[in-house]
Amino acid sequence: MNIPVLSLEWNAEVDHGIVKANSASFVSTLFSRGAIYQVGFPITQFFIWGDDVEFTQRMAKAGFSNYFVSD
């Protein structure tokens, strides 16, 4: 639980302390206002049962990059 699903390109920025992810939980995640404006809000019916994964996957499909930041 709370472990991001890594992209196949996970290691592209690892030297900079970031790892590309396809989806993640809402634990310590940040989103820009512009990204939320473009993608919309999480689906309320999914609350607790997958809203975070669906939302971060939707962000990735919209062209936004998801990263796990180790620092």
PyMOL commands that set and color helices and strands:
alter all, ss='L'
color gray80, all
select helices_A, chain A and resi 14-16+33-39+44-46+51-61
alter helices_A, ss='H'
color red, helices_A
select strands_A, chain A and resi 5-6+18-23+66-69
alter strands_A, ss='S'
color yellow, strands_A
deselect
rebuild
show_as cartoon
